[in-house]
Amino acid sequence: MLRPINDNILVRLRKPDEVSKGGIHIPACAQEAEEWGVVQSVGSKVAEIAPDEIVFIKATQGTHYRQGVEDFILIAEHRVLCKLDDGKVGQGSTMDRQGV
């Protein structure tokens, strides 16, 4: 696993839905880039974000990385748009139940 340095964070992106609510298969080229995920690790100069927090980002900014079937993005802390208050994984949040 990558370990970020300085003010960078590593975010595991939420997997896009492959089937619509109506049961229609969505091809990969038509799926939207996910803009939120769970922080996996943070660099030593990150001040406001901690591992396991859910953050919203602009997925087009940063370096994408794939390990197996998981998608990650390495992004600078100042590129994070916001984080979910008390939204740590494992607290029964809606996002946690959706497989984040």
C-alpha positions, 0 to 999 in steps of 0.5 A, spaced: 500 500 500 502 507 498 504 511 504 503 518 502 508 524 504 507 531 506 500 534 505 497 528 501 492 523 503 490 516 500 483 515 499 479 509 497 474 511 492 467 508 492 465 503 487 461 506 481 454 503 481 454 498 475 447 496 475 442 502 475 436 502 480 431 499 474 436 494 473 439 496 467 447 495 466 451 501 466 457 500 461 464 503 464 465 508 459 458 511 461 459 511 469 461 517 472 467 518 476 466 517 484 467 524 488 467 521 495 471 515 498 474 513 505 481 516 507 486 510 508 492 514 510 495 521 511 502 524 510 505 527 516 503 534 514 496 533 514 492 537 519 485 536 518 483 529 515 484 523 519 484 515 516 477 512 516 474 519 515 469 520 509 471 525 504 468 529 498 473 530 492 474 532 485 476 526 482 479 529 476 484 532 481 490 527 483 493 521 481 489 515 480 492 508 483 489 501 482 490 495 487 487 489 485 479 491 484 480 497 489 481 504 486 485 509 490 486 517 489 492 520 491 490 527 493 493 534 496 489 535 503 487 542 500 484 539 494 479 535 499 472 539 498 469 537 505 469 531 509 463 528 513 462 530 520 462 524 524 462 520 518 467 514 520 467 508 517 463 503 521 459 507 525 453 505 521 452 511 516 449 510 510 455 510 506 458 505 510 452 500 508 453 502 501 460 498 501 465 504 502 
